[in-house]
């Protein structure tokens, strides 16, 4: 049975408008009902990440301004999306130093450009599933202890 992605919130961050729109199209086709927010600058990405909780964030690294690495660091350090899965989508290449830096800053998955629809969809689906599982475990722990174990809403998967 296919997963229902209604109300699932996805933030797409890329300074290249055609790429941003391509990623948005892939997400809306692969995850019908998903609510997509778009950010074309690092500053817009940080503003959106502080205003709303997302179920997954797709982040380009090579962006003007503070850059994607700094956006990732700030999301992980101080935002409503500290524990939200982040999929890095970048043409940076998969050199060891960049991969290590992404992982050390908290990226959950790396997908290289040019974008492959199947690879991107699989990465997003895996992160949504892992996130939903994490929220279920935390909610179960909350039920067992009677205490609130987390704040914010979990993935809106039905």
KOLTITOR-999505 format. One record per residue (C-alpha): x, y, z; residue number from 1. Coordinates in Angstrom, 3 decimals, m for minus. Layout:
// residues N
> X, Y, Z, NUM
...
This chain:
// residues 158
> 0.000, 0.000, 0.000, 1
> 1.358, 3.430, m0.926, 2
> 2.097, 5.918, 1.807, 3
> m0.143, 8.969, 2.017, 4
> 2.015, 12.088, 2.111, 5
> m0.764, 14.635, 2.734, 6
> 0.472, 17.376, 5.006, 7
> 4.077, 16.180, 4.735, 8
> 6.196, 19.370, 4.711, 9
> 9.315, 19.605, 2.538, 10
> 11.712, 22.567, 2.337, 11
> 13.732, 22.829, m0.874, 12
> 16.769, 25.116, m0.760, 13
> 18.625, 25.886, m4.001, 14
> 19.738, 29.198, m5.477, 15
> 19.267, 27.961, m9.067, 16
> 15.583, 28.455, m9.912, 17
> 15.339, 25.765, m12.637, 18
> 16.930, 23.221, m10.284, 19
> 14.697, 24.303, m7.400, 20
> 11.625, 23.903, m9.613, 21
> 12.821, 20.510, m10.900, 22
> 13.276, 19.229, m7.350, 23
> 9.850, 20.609, m6.398, 24
> 8.273, 18.850, m9.371, 25
> 9.919, 15.547, m8.469, 26
> 8.773, 15.861, m4.856, 27
> 5.179, 16.708, m5.792, 28
> 4.999, 13.860, m8.317, 29
> 6.631, 11.264, m6.074, 30
> 4.918, 12.395, m2.850, 31
> 1.389, 13.512, m3.761, 32
> m0.061, 15.833, m1.172, 33
> 3.315, 16.966, 0.140, 34
> 3.470, 20.652, 1.013, 35
> 6.557, 22.162, m0.587, 36
> 8.256, 25.375, 0.526, 37
> 10.971, 26.923, m1.637, 38
> 13.988, 28.997, m0.641, 39
> 16.304, 30.539, m3.215, 40
> 18.746, 32.075, m0.756, 41
> 20.516, 30.985, 2.404, 42
> 18.780, 33.735, 4.328, 43
> 15.330, 32.615, 3.126, 44
> 16.175, 29.021, 4.070, 45
> 17.164, 30.009, 7.599, 46
> 14.080, 32.192, 7.998, 47
> 11.770, 29.353, 6.885, 48
> 13.617, 26.800, 9.037, 49
> 12.987, 29.005, 12.065, 50
> 9.313, 29.590, 11.291, 51
> 8.040, 26.088, 10.525, 52
> 8.857, 22.464, 11.245, 53
> 9.521, 20.365, 8.157, 54
> 9.550, 16.621, 7.653, 55
> 12.593, 16.762, 5.381, 56
> 14.881, 19.507, 4.054, 57
> 16.606, 19.273, 0.668, 58
> 19.665, 21.534, 0.708, 59
> 22.111, 22.677, m1.953, 60
> 25.601, 23.463, m0.668, 61
> 27.004, 25.799, m3.299, 62
> 24.980, 28.916, m2.662, 63
> 25.874, 32.602, m2.357, 64
> 25.730, 34.249, 1.025, 65
> 26.670, 32.190, 4.041, 66
> 26.562, 29.004, 1.928, 67
> 24.904, 25.642, 2.331, 68
> 27.366, 24.276, 4.901, 69
> 26.584, 27.209, 7.203, 70
> 22.839, 26.808, 6.614, 71
> 23.150, 23.162, 7.651, 72
> 25.161, 24.103, 10.736, 73
> 22.621, 26.727, 11.793, 74
> 19.666, 24.410, 11.207, 75
> 21.300, 21.793, 13.415, 76
> 22.435, 24.314, 16.020, 77
> 19.424, 26.534, 16.541, 78
> 16.175, 26.056, 14.639, 79
> 12.815, 24.382, 14.840, 80
> 14.305, 21.718, 12.561, 81
> 17.271, 20.519, 14.636, 82
> 16.245, 16.891, 14.233, 83
> 14.632, 17.161, 10.790, 84
> 16.330, 14.947, 8.196, 85
> 18.472, 16.971, 5.795, 86
> 19.274, 15.590, 2.354, 87
> 22.140, 17.470, 0.747, 88
> 21.580, 17.827, m3.005, 89
> 24.725, 19.269, m4.525, 90
> 26.968, 19.448, m7.556, 91
> 29.882, 19.853, m5.173, 92
> 30.944, 16.317, m5.915, 93
> 31.438, 13.493, m3.529, 94
> 35.016, 14.117, m2.429, 95
> 35.862, 12.719, 0.977, 96
> 36.337, 16.122, 2.607, 97
> 32.891, 17.386, 1.536, 98
> 31.198, 14.158, 2.606, 99
> 32.940, 14.279, 5.987, 100
> 31.967, 17.916, 6.458, 101
> 28.317, 17.185, 5.559, 102
> 28.196, 14.275, 7.995, 103
> 29.906, 16.205, 10.781, 104
> 27.357, 19.009, 10.385, 105
> 24.466, 16.548, 10.564, 106
> 23.423, 15.766, 6.988, 107
> 21.435, 12.548, 6.835, 108
> 21.970, 11.762, 3.143, 109
> 23.848, 13.165, 0.159, 110
> 22.485, 13.100, m3.393, 111
> 24.689, 14.406, m6.181, 112
> 23.711, 16.562, m9.136, 113
> 22.757, 16.224, m11.889, 114
> 19.594, 15.102, m10.184, 115
> 18.404, 11.576, m10.730, 116
> 14.664, 11.387, m10.004, 117
> 14.833, 7.823, m8.689, 118
> 17.789, 8.513, m6.398, 119
> 16.255, 11.720, m5.034, 120
> 12.861, 10.107, m4.426, 121
> 14.476, 7.129, m2.692, 122
> 16.521, 9.426, m0.435, 123
> 13.492, 11.495, 0.540, 124
> 11.332, 8.417, 1.113, 125
> 13.993, 6.787, 3.306, 126
> 14.412, 9.940, 5.396, 127
> 10.654, 10.378, 5.806, 128
> 10.328, 6.750, 6.909, 129
> 13.232, 7.041, 9.361, 130
> 11.807, 10.269, 10.723, 131
> 8.342, 8.753, 11.153, 132
> 9.880, 5.759, 12.929, 133
> 11.881, 8.035, 15.246, 134
> 8.721, 10.003, 16.131, 135
> 6.791, 6.770, 16.800, 136
> 9.533, 5.527, 19.141, 137
> 9.621, 8.857, 20.969, 138
> 5.826, 8.934, 21.272, 139
> 5.916, 5.370, 22.640, 140
> 8.576, 6.405, 25.158, 141
> 6.385, 9.352, 26.126, 142
> 3.400, 7.051, 26.652, 143
> 5.491, 4.699, 28.781, 144
> 6.835, 7.435, 31.060, 145
> 3.874, 9.782, 31.011, 146
> 6.276, 12.640, 30.293, 147
> 6.645, 14.753, 27.214, 148
> 9.706, 13.419, 25.408, 149
> 9.847, 15.954, 22.558, 150
> 8.441, 19.136, 21.193, 151
> 6.992, 19.843, 17.786, 152
> 5.009, 17.650, 15.469, 153
> 6.321, 14.542, 13.823, 154
> 6.063, 13.616, 10.173, 155
> 2.548, 13.836, 8.909, 156
> 2.424, 10.444, 7.209, 157
> m0.809, 8.508, 7.150, 158
